[in-house]
Amino acid sequence: MVRMEEWLQHEFLAQTVFFVENRERGLFFRGRSRFKDVEVLVSASRHVWVREAGIREWKPTGVYVPADVISITANHSAR
């Protein structure tokens, strides 16, 4: 998950990003970006969704996690 956290942090210019849990809809992360607490969901299709902490509605970002980042993450979580 570290590789995915680093990629998300770089892609969204976040101060912090950390993995929380594997949910039914994808991988769930929390972090801080532009002085706001945010939640990030990476779906099985590799699409990234974001919402401000405490808000119910997810917003699509139009960003997809590269396959090489997903494959590295999958390999590490399988160990």
TADA-V107092 format. One line per field, one symbol per residue. ss: DSSP state (~ for helix, > for strand, _ for the rest). burial: I if it has 24 or more other ideal C-beta (glycine too) atoms within 12 Angstrom, else O. A space follows every 50 residues. Layout:
# TADA-V107092
ss = ???
burial = ???
This chain:
# TADA-V107092
ss = _~~~~~~~~~~__>>>>>>>>>>__>>>>>>>>__>>>>>>>>___>>>> >>______>>>>>>__~~~~~~~~~~~__
burial = IOIIIOIIIOIIOIOOIIIOOOOOOIIIIIIOIOOOOIIIIIIOOIOIII IOOOOOOOOOOOOOIOOOIIOOIOOOOOO
